[in-house]
Amino acid sequence: MHFRSHSRGALAKYKGKVEHWRVLGNDLGWEILQRCISDDIITLRGNLYFLNPENVDKWLGISWLDLRKGRTSKKLEEYLRSVKEPE
């Protein structure tokens, strides 16, 4: 949600900030991050994670702008529930 414009308007955030324990919180946070990468919601290039807004809507059923406003969707809730917590 804290992605901002880097390099010609692309939405990105530094890898170290995304992977920080305060952001991910726990092992489930890592699983969610990995799922977002595998579904191409975010992409790691160099030291930046780039957000793919069209895939946010495709996979989560909500626009990135609505997420920034704190809104949610049924599809987002289902997506998060589908991520398996590590044992």
N, C-alpha and C positions, 0 to 999 in steps of 0.2 A: 504494500500500500504506500510505501514511502519512496517509490521510484520517482526519479526526476529526470529532466532532460539532460542528456549527454550526447555529444557528437551528432550534430544535425537534427536535433529533436527526438532522437530515440530515447525511450524511457529506460533508465538503467540505475543500478545501485552497485556499489563496490562489494566485491566478493566477501571481503573481511567483515563488512557490516551485516550482510545477509547471514553469514555463517556464524556470527557471534552468538554465544550461549544465551544472551538476553533476548535475542530475536527468535531463535529456534526453540528455546526453552528446555526441550528434552528430546528423547529419541523419537517421539511422535512428530515433532517439528522437523527432524531430519527426514523422516519418511514422507511427510507432506512436500518438502522441498524436492526430494527425489522424484516424486510423482509428478509435480509441476514441470520438472525438467523432462521427464519421459513423455509427457503429454504436450510438450513444446509451449507451455504457458510462459515459461521463462527459459532463457538460453544463456549458458555461460560462455563468454568469449573473452579470453585473456583474464583480466582481473575484474571484469564487470559482468553482472547478471543483467540481461536485457529482457524486458517485459514485452510479450507479443499480445497487444490488446485484442486483436481479432480472435485469438485463442482463449482469452479470458472469457469472452462472450460465448464462444463455441462450447467450452467445457464447463463453465460455471453459470451460464445463463444470466449473466449480468455484465454491464459495461464496467470498464476500469473506473470511469468517472463516478458511477454509482457506488462502487466499492469505496472510493475515496470519501464519499459522503456518508459512509457507515451503513449503507443499505446492504441487504442480503437477498438471496433468492432460494427457492426450494432446491434448485439444481446445485447450488453451491453447498447447501447443507448436506445433500446426498453425496456430493463429491467428497467432502471432508469425512463423512461417516464411512465411505468406502475405503479410505486409507487404513490399512491394518497397523495397529500398534505393535511395535516389536515385542517379542516375548522375553 
